[in-house]
Amino acid sequence: METRENDGALLDAYSRTVADVAARVSPAVVKIEARKGSRGGAGSGFVFTANGYILTNSHVVHGASALDVVLHDGRRFQGEIVGDDPATDLAVVRVQADGLPVLELGESKSLRPGQVAIAIGSPYGFSYSVTAGVVSALGRSLRSESGRMMDGIVQTDAALNPGNSGGPLVDSGGRVIGVNSAVILPAQGLCFAIPVDTAKHVAGRLIEHGRIRRGFLGLGGQDVKVPRGLAKRLGVAAESGVLVIAVEPGGPAADAGVEEGDLIVGFDGRPAAGVDDLHKALGEESIGRSLRMTVVRERGPEDISVVPRENRN
């Protein structure tokens, strides 16, 4: 009997926590209606500055010709895309309003598997739906719609559905720990959020520049395995690399002497086991710097210098 009473007390405490957080967080959560050509779609977002800046997913607003943002109190505003980064699936939208309720951005680096995670959004248009669960795992990888790999993803079993995208994942204190992004269907309880530490960095850059600056090399490549015998004969330790299948004329790779058929196994002092490793190394800090690229040719490995330029696409 005592055990049942204790269980009931714990459940009441959990229920109170979720209910209190939902009541506190919901006023800053918005529904985003996006028109893309002849089609329409909806997602979620949340206000993080009182003067109308809203975080959401890139895939909610990317390519939209018009946006309507519906606040918790029913007010409807026209939204403007401030910046959009498909590579991290994040975007910042702004509405012309002041004094809005805002959410506190927490930290994702201090998250622990098993801690409470609460999601609020508009799945299938059902506004301000609340689901709760736990942080299931940390450090997952997920590929964005742009093809780049996103690292450090937060996995949760707080149920998400289409329309939840862009809404907040919050902790038991109501602080944002992630931006809800994706589910794996038809699996149950496999839901993912972009960590808030990434969101804070990207949002700041999008507000300042309207985009995230990244370097590019001007080459096309594919991941390949390096046969052990070939690796031994060429004197390289790499088990895989990036086979260059195309070189853009006049691009940084062409200027550096990269050729089709080269096998890239190192970049900027780190192994390059695949295309994702090159993407990770081509951040803003790579632009305009002379970086060492290790390529394998018939004669064996060679180091060449390449200077990435800013990717304007």
N, C-alpha and C positions, 0 to 999 in steps of 0.2 A: 504494500500500500504506500509506504514512504517513497519507494522508487517512482511509482506512478505520479505522486504529488510533485516530486522533484522534476520529473520529466515535463509535467505541465507547467511548472514555473519557468523552466528553461525555454519551452516553446513560447510562453507568453512574452518573455524577454526578447526572444528573436523576432516575434511578430511585431512587438512594439518598436524595435529598432528599424525594421523594414518600413513600417507604416510611417514612422517619424521622418525617416530619410526621404521617402517618396513625397510626403507633404512639403518638405523643405526644398527639395530639388525640382519638382515638377514645374513651378512657375518660371524657371529659366530654360526649360526644354521647349523646343519649337518643332512644328511640322513644316517641312519644305516641299512645296509642289513645283515640279520642274517641267517645263514644256520643251520638248526636243523634237523639232519638226512637227509632224502630225501626231506624235505620241506624247503622252504625259506620264509622269511618274512621281512618286512621293517618297520621302525619306524623313529623317529626323536631324536635329542639330541641337546645339545648346549655346546660350549667350555666355560669353566669358569676359566681356567688358560692358560697363553700364551704358556706353554710347553706341551699342548696337553691333559689335563684332560677334560673329557666330561661327563656331567650328562645326564641320560636318565632313562627310566623305567626299572625295573627288568624284566617285562614280555616281553620287546622287545628283551633282550639278554639272558635271563635265559635258560640254556641248549644248547646254541649255540656252534657248533663245529668250526665255523669260523665267523668272522665279517669283513665287509668292511665298511669303513666310507668315505663318499663322502662330501668334503667341498664345500662351496659356489662357489669357483672359479673353481670347476671341478676336483681338485686333489683327488685322491683315495688312502687311506691308509688301511693297515691291522690294525684292532682294537684289543686291549687286554683288557679283563675284569679284572679290578683292584679289584673290590668288587661288590657283588650282595646281596641285601637284599629284598627277596620277601615279608617280613612282612610289609615293608613300600612302596613296589613297586618302589624302587630306585636302581640304579646301577651307577657305575663309570667305564667308558671306557677310555683307553688312546691310542693315536696315537703318533708315533715317529716324532714329528714336533715341531719347535720352532717359536716364533714370531707370533703366531696365534691371530686373533681378538678374544676378549673375551666379555662376558656379565657381567655387574655389578649385583651382587646379592643384592636385596633390602631387605625389611622386610615385613613379612605377618601379624605381630601383629598389625600393624598400618592401615591395610586395612579397608575400609568402603564400605558397600553395595551401589551400584550405581556408583562407580568410574570406569573409563574406564579400560578395560582389552583387550589386544591384543594378539592373538595366532598366532604363525608362526611354520610351520612344513611341512610335506610331505604326506598329506592325499591321499591314493590310489596311491602313487608314484608321485603325482604332487608337485614337490619340491618347497619350499619357497612360499607356499600359505599363505595368510594373511587373518585372520578373526578378527572382532572386535565386542565388546559388552561391557557389564558391569560386575562387580562383583555382582552376584545375591544374594548370601548369604554366611555366614561364619559359621564355626564350624559344618559342616556336618560330618557324619560318613559314612564310606564306607568299605566294607570288601575286603581285599586283596585276591589274588589267593592262598595265603598260609593259609587262614582261619582266620587270625588275623584281628581285627577291627582297621581301621585307623581313627583317630580323627582329628578334626581341618581342615577338607578338605574344599577347596575353591570351591564354586559353581559359574559358569559363564554361560552366554548365548552366548559367543563367540563360533561359531560353530566348533566342533571337529568331526573328522572322523577317521576310522582306518588309521594308518600311522602318525597321529598327536601325538601319544603317545610318551612321552619323550621330546617333544619340549617345548619351554618356553612360559609361560604366563607372559606378561610384562605390566607395567603401562604406563602412558602417558609420563614418562620420560625415557622409555626404560629399566627400572630396572626390573629384574626377580622377580615376586611375587609368582610364582608357577610353578610346572612341570606338564604339561598336562598329564592326566592319563586315564580318562574313560568317556564314554558317556552311557546314558541309552536309549536303542532303544526299541520301535520306537518313544519315546518321542522327542519333539522338544525343543531345548534350555536348556536341562539338561546335562551340561557338568561339569567335576570335575578336579581339579588340586591339587596336593600335595603341601602344603604351603612351601614357600622357607625357612622358619625358620627350618622346619623339614629337608629339603633337605641339608641345610648347615651343620647341626649336623651329619646327616648320612654320607654325603660325606666325612667329615673330618675323621670319624671313619673308613670308608671303605678304604681310602687312607692309614691310619696308620696301620690298622689291617687286611684289606681284608674282614672283616665281622663285624657284630654287635653282641656284646656279650649279651646274655640273659640267665636268669636262667631257670631251669626246675625242676619240682617236681617229675616226674615219676608216674603220675596217669592219668587215663582217667575219664572224668566227663561229665555230661550233666546238662543243666539248668532245674530246677524244681520249681514249685510253692509250697509254704508251706501253707497248709490249715489253715485257721484262728483258727479253733478249736485245731488242733495239736500244732500250735505255742503257743497258750495260755496254753495248758497243759504242754508243755515243758519249758515254761517260756522264749521264745525268741521273739524278735520284728520283725525278718526278715520275709518278705513276699515271698522271693525266695532265692535260694541258688544253690550250685553245688553238685549234687549227685555223689558220687564216685562209678564208675562202674568197675574200674580196677586199680590195684596197681602193678607197675613194681617191681619185686623182686630186692632187693639190691639198689633201688633208694632212693632219699631223703625222699619221703613220706613213704615208707616202713620202713626206718630206724627210722622215727619219730613215728611209730605206727599207721599210717592212715590205715583204713580198708575199704574194699568194703561195701557199704551201709551207710557210714558216709555221713553226710550232711554238707558241708562247708558253713558257713554263714559269716565268717570274715577272713581277712588276713592282716597282718602287720598293725593292728590298724584301718583298713577300712572295710566297709561292702563288702561282696563278693556275689553280687546278681546273678552272672552268670560267665561263663567261661571267658568272655571278661575282667571282673574285675581282675581275676587271671593273665591273660596275661599282663595287664597293670602294675601290681605290680611286674612282674618278669623281670625287666630291669637289666642292668649291675650292678647297685648298690645292687641288692638283692643277688648276688652270694657270697656264703661263709658266709652270715650273718644268725644268729639265729633269725627267725621271728615267731611271734605268729599266729597260725591258730586256729580259733574257729570252732569246729565241733559239730554237734548235734547227740547224740546217744539216746538210749532208756532212759537213766538216765537223759538226758537233755544236755545242752551245756557244752563243755569242751574245755579248752585251751591247745594246745600242741605246742611244739617248733619244727620247721622244718628248715633245712639249705639247701636252693636251691644250686644246682651245675650248672656249665656252660653247656648250651645246645650245643653240638657239631654237631648236625644234620644240 
